[in-house]
Amino acid sequence: MAHKAGFVSIIGKPNVGKSTLMNVLVGERLSIITPKAQTTRHRILGIVNEEDFQIVFSDTPGIIKPKYSLQESMMSFVNGSLTDADVLLFVTDIHEKYDEEDVLEKVLNRDIPTIVLINKIDTADQAQVEEKIAYWQEKINPLAIYAISALHKHNVDGLLDKVLEILPEHPPYYDKEDLTDRSERFFVSEMIREKIFTNYQKEIPYSTEVIIKSFKDEEETIGKKGGVIRISAEIIVERDSQKNILIGKAGSMLKKVGTEARLEIEKFLERKVFLEMFVKVIPDWRSKKNYLKSFGYEN
């Protein structure tokens, strides 16, 4: 039987459920998820492998009009995912107020088979769903429209079959054992960042970057069977006041974030972890190209 393979980009505005959807489609928790917009900053690949196909999903940052260099880099990841896409999954929230123009600008002038996914239908009634389906059918006349709830895995099953119909015959792009293109270090930094998003308010999560400075596996470095993985992480913020909030009174907040992150990382790596974290101030790092490049935001 011929082998199919291709790239499927998941795009949409911030907070419509793209990361939740990708995790469901891939069957693994690859993208971090928080209730805050713009949680996803990178393009993250999730790979579904079977004997006769390989689907490479891309979770991408929510599409916005960028206000500073970090957001420009985030949008360049979106554009990159569109250049090699064989299929687009355009995710929209059932409660969106028809203001997806930024997304449509990117979708409408490209000749890529597009499927519209109306997400979060568990929070709406049938009339709202039917109204949205009619709207999107007329607006962009996509290949298909699915009304789904990614959170509850509702109506997602048929989506894979539809994607497979469209994908071209092609040998696999990645090793069949691969689940993603990202390293363990990347996912560890994302898990720490997720805990910062869930524990702090306002500007703190958006002003923060997490850099893994060292990742030492005692099994590999000193041959100690069942040894811990020692991880040192640097949390970057833009101002001293943010550093103080992040650390908290007598270090209480940083300790809370560290404990929550460590438990998550241990589950992910299936090993005991020793995690130490430091906070460093780099004024206005989100607008400085040299820092963005060193943090992995510039190609």
N, C-alpha and C positions, 0 to 999 in steps of 0.2 A: 504494500500500500504506500502511496506517495506521502512524503513527510511535509507537513506545513509548518511555517514559522514566520513570525512577524512582530512588529512593534505596535503596541496599543497605548495611546496617550490619554490619560485621564485629566481633563481640564475643566475649569469652572472658576467662579468667584471664590473668595475666601469663605471658609466655614460652611460649605454646602455638603460636605461629607465625602470628599475625594479619598482621603487617607483611610477612612473606615471602609470604604468600598474596596480599595486595593487590598487591604488586609483580608477581607472576606474572600476576594477572588483568588488570592495567592494561598490562603489558608494558613498564613503566619502573620504575626504582629511585627511588620517591618516599619511602618510609618507611625510616628508618635501622634497621639490624638489628644487634644484638649478643647474645651469649649471656646477658647479664644481664637480670633481670626489670625491668619498669617502664621500659624504654628509651623507649617512646612516651609523650609527655606531652600532646600535642594531638590534636584530631580533624583528620585530614588526608584531603582528598577526592582520589580518583583517578578520572578520567572516561574511560570507554570510548565512543568515538563511531563509529557506522556510519551509513550513509545512512538507515536506517529505525529506528534506536534510539539511545538514549543511556543508559548505566548509570553512575550516580554512586555509586561505592564510598566508604565511610567507614572508614578505619583508626582505631581508638579505643584509648585506654589500657587496659591490663589491669584488670579489675574487682577491687577490693580494698576492705577497710573502711578509710576514710581516717583517718590519724593526725595530720595537720597540714594547714594551709590549702592548700598546693600540691596535695596528694592530693585534697582536697575539690574543687578546681577541675578536676582531671583527671576525677573522677567526674561532674562537671557536664557535661563534654564528652560522656561516654558517654550520659548521660540525654538530652542534646540530640539525639544521633544516633538515639535510640530514638523520639523524638517525631515525626520526619518519615520514618521508615523504611517503605518498601513491602515490604521483605523483610529478614529477619535471617539472617545466616550465623553460627551459633554454633559457634566453633572450640574443640575440646577435644583434648587430647593423649592418645594411646592409653595412656600410662602414668599418667594422672591417677587418683587413688585415690577417685573418686566424692565429691569434696569441692567441687563447683562450686556450692554453695548460694547464694553471693553473686551468681553469674551467674543462677541459676534464679529468684531473687527478682525480677530485672529482666525475665526472659523470660516467665515463666508467667502473669503477670497482664496481659499485653498481647495484643491480638488482631492479632498481626502474623504473617504466614506465615513459618515458621521452618524452615531447613534446617540439620541437624547435620553438621558436618565433623569426622570423627575423623582427626586429623593425625598425622604421623610414623609411619605404618604400616610404613615401611621398616625400623624398629627393632623390629618385633614379628612374631609368627607368625600364621598364619591363625586358629588357635583364639582367640587374644586379640582379634583383629579381630571375629570372629563374636560373641564374648561382649559386646564393647562395643556392637555394633550392636543386639543383643537388649536390652541394658540401656537404651539411649537410646530405642529404639522404645517400650518400656513406660513409661519415665519421663516423656517429654513428647510422645510420639506426633507427631513432626514431619512436615512435608510430605514430606521425603526425608532420607536419610542417605547421605553419601558417605564412604568410607574413602580418604583421600588422603595423599600426601606432597607438601606445598607446595614443599619444598626441591628435590625431584627432578621437580616438575611432573607427578606421577603422578595420573591420574584427575581432573584439574582441568578438562579440556576440556568434558565434558558438563555441568559446573556452570553455565557461561554460558547454555547452551540452556535449562536448567531455570529459571534466574532470569528469562530473557526470557519464558518461558511465563507467569510470574506477574505481570510488570510491567504496569501499566495503559497504555492508549493516552493519550499526552500529548505536547505539543510539547517540544522540548529545553529544559532548565532553564538550560543554559550555552551559550555560543558553541561551535559544533562544532569549532573549532580548539583549544579549551581542553583541557588535560590535567589541570589541578588548579586549586584556588582559591587556592593559596599563591604568594607572590612568590619571586623568585630569592634575595632576602636571607634569607628564612625557610629555604630549603634549604641555603644556605651555613652559617647558624648551626647547623643540624642536623648537617651533615657534620663541623663542628668538634666538636660535642658527641659524635658517634659515636666520634671518635678519642680523646676523653677517656674514654669508656666502655671502649674496648678497651685503653687503655694504663695505666689506674689501677685499683686494687683498693678494696674495702671501701666507705667512705662517700663518697669523693671524687666519683665520677660523680653521685651523688644530690644532693650539696650544690652542684653546679655549674650555672650557667646561662650561656648565650652570647648576647651582644647585639651586633649589627652596628651600629657607630657611624657608619661611612661606607662608601659603595659608589660609587666614581667610575670611570666608564668613559671612558678617554681618547679613544675614538672619538667619544663624544658631547660630552664637556666641552671638549676642545681641538681636535676634528676631526682627530685623528691616526689615520690609517688603520692598522689592525692594532695599535693601542695597547693597553697592558695594562689590566686592571681592577684598581684599587687598593682593597683592602678592609682596613678597620680593625675589629678585633673586641675586645670586652671580655669576659673570662671572670670571672664572679662566683663567689666562694666565701664560706663563712660564717665561717671562722677563719683567723688568720695561719698556723697550722700547716699548714692545707690549701694556702694560697698557696705556702708553701715547698716542699711536696711536688710541687705542680703545676709549679712552675718548675724544680725539680731542681737538682743541683749545677752551678753556673756556667751555669744556664739550659738545661742539656742536655735535660731532659724536655720543656720547652715548645717547644724547637726541633724535637724529634722529632715532637711532635703537629702543629706548624705545617707541617712538610714533608709529612707524610702527608695532612693536610687540604687543603693547597694542591694536591697532585696530584689528589685527588678532585674538588676544586672546578673545576680546569682541565678535567678530563674532562667535568664536568657543563655548564660554560658554553662549552666548546669555544673557549677563549681563554687567553692567558697571564695569570697572576694574580700580583699582589704582595700578600702577606698579612702584616699585622702584628697581633700579639696582646698585650694587656695583661691583667694579673690584678688584680682589685679585691676587697677584702673588704667584704661587707655582712652584719653579724652577723644570723643567724636570718632571712634573707630569705624562706625557704620558708613562714614563718608570718605574714608581714606583708602584709596585703591591698593596701596602696598599691604595694609593689614588684611583687606578683603582677599587679596591674592594668597597671602600666607595662611588664611583660614579656609581656603578651598572654594572661594566664591568666584574667582576669576579663572577662566580657562587659559 
